Each structure stands twice: as structure tokens, then as C-alpha cells.
């Protein structure tokens, strides 16, 4: 399934990912922890891997790639079940600035 989304800020992306990952499992967004880990290419941040952890060792993930303007959602078995294409979204430079991570990885 492919959705269209307009997420102009980093915070909007974060909230959309959390609510979408929680929705299918009927998890409460207020009490479900979500972690974000930078993805790098050639030492530069190019996206984020989001992960939620729920009861019974449930883990679901999403990958946001600002260069491609899309977010890919994966279920607990690792299968992609949803793609969100962003008509408007923050760019890689905003992500790097937000993370303070435009430095090269060792």
C-alpha cells in the first residue's frame, strides 16, 4: 500500500511514523517508546531508522530517506507493509542539522 503525506517538519515526520507504527498493533503512542538511529552513506547521514518496541518483544521499524521523499514501514517479521511518499518533507540538510551529524563517521 502506498500513502501520500505532507510532512513539512522533522517533528511531523516523527509523529507520523510513531502513530503509523503503533496503529496496526493498537499501541498507545504516549507510552510506546520509539528510537531513531541515523543511517549513513559515505560517512554522511542520509536517513533515519525508527523502531518501536511493544509488548511480547514486538519490534516494528520504519526507514525515512529524505533524498527519496519516502518512508518505508516494516512489520515485526521484517516485511514491508506500507510506503509513504512525501509531497513535502524536510531535506537531508535539515536532518543533518537536527542531528548535528554532518561529520564523517570513523
Secondary structure in CASP SS format (residue, H / E / C, confidence):
PFRMAT SS
TARGET T0000
AUTHOR 0000-0000-0000
METHOD secondary structure of the structure
MODEL  1
X C 1.00
X E 1.00
X E 1.00
X E 1.00
X E 1.00
X E 1.00
X E 1.00
X C 1.00
X C 1.00
X H 1.00
X H 1.00
X H 1.00
X H 1.00
X H 1.00
X H 1.00
X H 1.00
X H 1.00
X H 1.00
X H 1.00
X H 1.00
X H 1.00
X H 1.00
X H 1.00
X C 1.00
X C 1.00
X C 1.00
X C 1.00
X C 1.00
X C 1.00
X C 1.00
X C 1.00
X C 1.00
X C 1.00
X E 1.00
X E 1.00
X E 1.00
X E 1.00
X E 1.00
X E 1.00
X E 1.00
X E 1.00
X C 1.00
X C 1.00
X E 1.00
X E 1.00
X E 1.00
X E 1.00
X E 1.00
X E 1.00
X E 1.00
X E 1.00
X E 1.00
X E 1.00
X C 1.00
X H 1.00
X H 1.00
X H 1.00
X C 1.00
X E 1.00
X E 1.00
X E 1.00
X E 1.00
X E 1.00
X E 1.00
X E 1.00
X H 1.00
X H 1.00
X H 1.00
X C 1.00
X E 1.00
X E 1.00
X E 1.00
X E 1.00
X E 1.00
X C 1.00
X C 1.00
X C 1.00
X C 1.00
X C 1.00
X E 1.00
X E 1.00
X E 1.00
X E 1.00
X E 1.00
X E 1.00
X E 1.00
X E 1.00
X E 1.00
X E 1.00
X C 1.00
X C 1.00
X H 1.00
X H 1.00
X H 1.00
X H 1.00
X H 1.00
X H 1.00
X H 1.00
X H 1.00
X C 1.00
X C 1.00
X C 1.00
X C 1.00
X C 1.00
X C 1.00
X C 1.00
END
